[in-house]
Amino acid sequence: MTVQDLLRHTSGLAYGEITQNAPVKEGLERAGAYRKDLDFDARNVTPDEEIAGMAKAPLAFQPAPPGTTACRRHARRVVEKASGKAPGGFPDERLFKPLGMKDSGFWVPAAKMPRLAKSLEKDRFAGRPFPLIDVSAPPKNDSGGAGGVFDRGGLTCGFCQMMMNGGVLDGKRVLSRTTVRLMTSDHLGGAMALAMDPGMLLLAARATDSGSASRCALPTASPRFPVRPGEYMWAGYGGTYFWVDPKEELTAVLMTQAASPQRAYFRKQVKQLVYQAITD
């Protein structure tokens, strides 16, 4: 297993919420990295406890060559170890502050909780309330894959524009242009042979490419879903979504709280509306 495997989702480490492998799911549950009652919430175990537990769980598959399979798992702990920063320290120093985000992180202080966006009351497809991660207290670890809280889309707007600009925002360099190119390149050699690849999971559209580090995917174009060559995107568990279209010099961000099958529906509708508004 390599760091590149972690970044391109070919490490064999899985999310308990996504994998269909029962021994893996059970091992991650014992490790505290998976909860049956709430998706993507592993905030109650420390990073060291989580890694020690995951080491006892089987892999979903052996680290695989590009194009064979992929399964998403964060590389957060590698970043923390390499940088020597405490959980949350590295993104705050290297991403949140340079992008001008004062209210971004993995929890919300009590005085600011009234500003936290509420979810839709009920999932109209499943007929139940929306389960969202509790961000009212500091977590023992930062997932890196879920639970981020951002001020009115500040992270995604600034991040998208920075990526569009080749790593620069407001005249200040945040990432090198070569890093941006690496993040938005195909690292899997084309389509992934998965029943539930990132495109299907996020947009209900087949993915053909997957970028490294930024966790981007490019869905197959269809008459009802506009896609441009070179476009990249990602989306959040709660319903958030962004995409960057370098050809049109366009960035777009959707901030919702709808952790259900409604996510893909809203994302497709918003994207159609944005491209319909282009008149030149």
Solvent accessible surface area in square Angstrom, and as a share of the most:
residue,aa,sasa,rsa
1,M,113,0.50
2,T,78,0.45
3,V,81,0.47
4,Q,83,0.37
5,D,9,0.04
6,L,16,0.08
7,L,52,0.26
8,R,26,0.10
9,H,3,0.01
10,T,0,0.00
11,S,1,0.01
12,G,0,0.00
13,L,36,0.18
14,A,2,0.02
15,Y,7,0.03
16,G,0,0.00
17,E,34,0.15
18,I,39,0.20
19,T,12,0.07
20,Q,165,0.74
21,N,56,0.29
22,A,57,0.44
23,P,77,0.49
24,V,3,0.02
25,K,52,0.22
26,E,94,0.42
27,G,3,0.03
28,L,6,0.03
29,E,65,0.29
30,R,181,0.66
31,A,11,0.08
32,G,22,0.21
33,A,5,0.04
34,Y,23,0.09
35,R,74,0.27
36,K,146,0.62
37,D,104,0.54
38,L,24,0.12
39,D,52,0.27
40,F,27,0.11
41,D,9,0.05
42,A,13,0.10
43,R,21,0.08
44,N,104,0.53
45,V,26,0.15
46,T,48,0.28
47,P,11,0.07
48,D,87,0.45
49,E,93,0.42
50,E,1,0.01
51,I,74,0.38
52,A,56,0.43
53,G,14,0.13
54,M,15,0.07
55,A,84,0.65
56,K,173,0.73
57,A,13,0.10
58,P,64,0.40
59,L,59,0.29
60,A,27,0.21
61,F,47,0.19
62,Q,137,0.61
63,P,46,0.29
64,A,12,0.10
65,P,84,0.53
66,P,65,0.41
67,G,24,0.23
68,T,65,0.38
69,T,28,0.16
70,A,9,0.07
71,C,18,0.10
72,R,31,0.11
73,R,5,0.02
74,H,17,0.08
75,A,12,0.09
76,R,23,0.08
77,R,41,0.15
78,V,56,0.32
79,V,56,0.32
80,E,8,0.04
81,K,137,0.58
82,A,90,0.70
83,S,39,0.25
84,G,68,0.65
85,K,74,0.31
86,A,70,0.55
87,P,55,0.34
88,G,21,0.20
89,G,26,0.25
90,F,57,0.24
91,P,37,0.23
92,D,51,0.26
93,E,85,0.38
94,R,133,0.49
95,L,43,0.21
96,F,8,0.03
97,K,137,0.58
98,P,55,0.35
99,L,15,0.07
100,G,58,0.56
101,M,15,0.07
102,K,194,0.82
103,D,37,0.19
104,S,22,0.14
105,G,15,0.15
106,F,27,0.11
107,W,104,0.36
108,V,12,0.07
109,P,55,0.35
110,A,87,0.68
111,A,97,0.75
112,K,75,0.32
113,M,54,0.24
114,P,113,0.71
115,R,140,0.51
116,L,47,0.24
117,A,64,0.49
118,K,164,0.69
119,S,35,0.22
120,L,85,0.42
121,E,160,0.72
122,K,115,0.49
123,D,0,0.00
124,R,155,0.56
125,F,116,0.48
126,A,54,0.42
127,G,49,0.47
128,R,108,0.40
129,P,95,0.60
130,F,15,0.06
131,P,41,0.26
132,L,55,0.27
133,I,23,0.11
134,D,96,0.50
135,V,10,0.06
136,S,48,0.31
137,A,57,0.44
138,P,87,0.55
139,P,26,0.16
140,K,116,0.49
141,N,2,0.01
142,D,11,0.06
143,S,14,0.09
144,G,38,0.37
145,G,21,0.20
146,A,14,0.11
147,G,16,0.16
148,G,31,0.30
149,V,25,0.15
150,F,59,0.24
151,D,36,0.19
152,R,214,0.78
153,G,1,0.01
154,G,28,0.27
155,L,23,0.12
156,T,19,0.11
157,C,66,0.40
158,G,12,0.11
159,F,29,0.12
160,C,0,0.00
161,Q,71,0.31
162,M,0,0.00
163,M,4,0.02
164,M,43,0.19
165,N,70,0.36
166,G,22,0.21
167,G,0,0.00
168,V,34,0.20
169,L,23,0.12
170,D,129,0.67
171,G,72,0.70
172,K,142,0.60
173,R,137,0.50
174,V,23,0.13
175,L,44,0.22
176,S,49,0.32
177,R,145,0.53
178,T,74,0.43
179,T,46,0.27
180,V,13,0.08
181,R,136,0.50
182,L,95,0.47
183,M,16,0.07
184,T,45,0.26
185,S,42,0.27
186,D,64,0.33
187,H,25,0.11
188,L,0,0.00
189,G,71,0.68
190,G,20,0.20
191,A,66,0.52
192,M,6,0.03
193,A,86,0.67
194,L,39,0.19
195,A,96,0.75
196,M,100,0.45
197,D,1,0.01
198,P,15,0.10
199,G,0,0.00
200,M,63,0.28
201,L,55,0.27
202,L,7,0.04
203,L,0,0.00
204,A,53,0.41
205,A,14,0.11
206,R,96,0.35
207,A,0,0.00
208,T,42,0.24
209,D,41,0.21
210,S,0,0.00
211,G,6,0.05
212,S,2,0.01
213,A,42,0.33
214,S,17,0.11
215,R,28,0.10
216,C,4,0.02
217,A,2,0.01
218,L,31,0.16
219,P,2,0.01
220,T,66,0.38
221,A,66,0.51
222,S,53,0.34
223,P,145,0.91
224,R,170,0.62
225,F,6,0.02
226,P,30,0.19
227,V,23,0.13
228,R,63,0.23
229,P,104,0.66
230,G,51,0.49
231,E,6,0.03
232,Y,16,0.06
233,M,1,0.00
234,W,26,0.09
235,A,11,0.09
236,G,22,0.22
237,Y,40,0.15
238,G,14,0.13
239,G,1,0.01
240,T,39,0.23
241,Y,4,0.01
242,F,21,0.09
243,W,1,0.00
244,V,0,0.00
245,D,0,0.00
246,P,57,0.36
247,K,145,0.62
248,E,64,0.29
249,E,144,0.65
250,L,27,0.13
251,T,45,0.26
252,A,15,0.12
253,V,44,0.25
254,L,26,0.13
255,M,80,0.36
256,T,35,0.20
257,Q,45,0.20
258,A,1,0.00
259,A,6,0.05
260,S,4,0.03
261,P,89,0.56
262,Q,8,0.03
263,R,45,0.16
264,A,18,0.14
265,Y,101,0.38
266,F,53,0.22
267,R,0,0.00
268,K,38,0.16
269,Q,73,0.32
270,V,40,0.23
271,K,0,0.00
272,Q,40,0.18
273,L,114,0.57
274,V,43,0.25
275,Y,23,0.09
276,Q,131,0.58
277,A,74,0.58
278,I,61,0.31
279,T,131,0.76
280,D,168,0.87
